[in-house]
Amino acid sequence: MSGTTKVFDSQNLTDQEIRNFAQQLAGDVPLVQKAPNVWLADLGGGQTVTLRSVSSSQATTAARWTIDLRGSAQLQQVNSAVKQFELKFR
């Protein structure tokens, strides 16, 4: 895993609480199902929030949910090389 991925021990959080958190990150833009187990909010300007319950690293991280943040201007202010950040929830 890279430095742009954070895995949280979140067994006490329900699936709905994680979905609600992803929606909070997306603000007023609704998460729309794009594929089985994948929801996306397109915030415009290249910024997206993706919630998914599928991951190629699932066996390694034991994550049941991943939130991808792409194109965030706020993250790029911290580190201009960061284009994507992943939050994984066990």
C-alpha positions in Angstrom: 0.0 0.0 0.0 1.1 3.5 -0.8 1.2 6.6 1.5 -2.0 7.7 -0.1 -4.0 4.8 1.4 -5.2 4.7 5.0 -6.8 1.6 6.5 -9.2 2.0 9.5 -10.2 -0.6 12.0 -13.8 0.2 11.7 -15.6 -3.0 12.7 -17.9 -1.0 15.0 -19.2 1.1 12.1 -22.2 -0.2 10.2 -22.2 -0.3 6.4 -24.8 2.5 6.4 -22.5 4.7 8.6 -19.7 4.2 6.0 -22.1 5.0 3.2 -23.3 8.1 5.0 -19.6 9.2 5.5 -19.0 8.8 1.8 -22.1 10.9 1.0 -20.8 13.6 3.5 -17.6 13.8 1.5 -19.6 14.2 -1.7 -21.6 17.0 -0.3 -24.8 17.8 -2.2 -23.8 15.5 -5.1 -25.6 12.1 -4.8 -23.6 8.8 -5.0 -25.0 7.0 -8.0 -24.5 3.3 -8.5 -22.2 2.8 -11.6 -21.5 -1.0 -11.3 -22.3 -3.7 -8.8 -20.9 -2.6 -5.4 -19.6 0.7 -6.9 -21.1 4.2 -6.3 -19.7 7.4 -7.7 -20.3 11.1 -7.1 -18.9 13.4 -9.8 -18.2 16.7 -8.1 -17.0 18.4 -11.3 -13.6 19.8 -12.2 -12.1 16.3 -12.2 -13.1 15.7 -8.6 -14.9 12.4 -7.7 -15.8 10.4 -4.6 -16.2 6.7 -5.2 -17.5 4.2 -2.6 -16.9 0.5 -3.4 -17.0 -2.8 -1.6 -14.7 -4.5 -4.1 -10.9 -4.1 -4.1 -7.9 -5.9 -5.5 -6.2 -5.5 -2.2 -9.1 -6.9 -0.2 -7.3 -10.1 0.8 -4.3 -8.0 2.1 -6.2 -5.2 3.9 -9.4 -7.1 4.9 -11.2 -3.9 4.0 -15.0 -4.3 3.4 -15.4 -0.7 2.0 -13.1 1.7 0.1 -13.7 5.4 -0.5 -11.6 6.8 -3.3 -11.1 10.6 -3.4 -9.8 11.8 -6.8 -8.8 15.2 -8.0 -9.3 16.9 -4.7 -8.0 20.5 -4.7 -7.6 20.3 -0.9 -5.4 17.2 -1.0 -3.3 18.8 -3.8 -2.7 21.8 -1.6 -1.1 19.5 0.9 0.9 17.6 -1.7 0.6 18.5 -5.4 1.7 15.0 -6.4 -1.4 13.4 -4.8 -4.1 12.8 -7.4 -5.9 10.0 -5.5 -6.4 9.1 -1.9 -8.0 5.9 -0.5 -9.7 5.4 2.8 -10.3 1.7 3.5 -12.6 0.4 6.2 -12.3 -3.1 7.8 
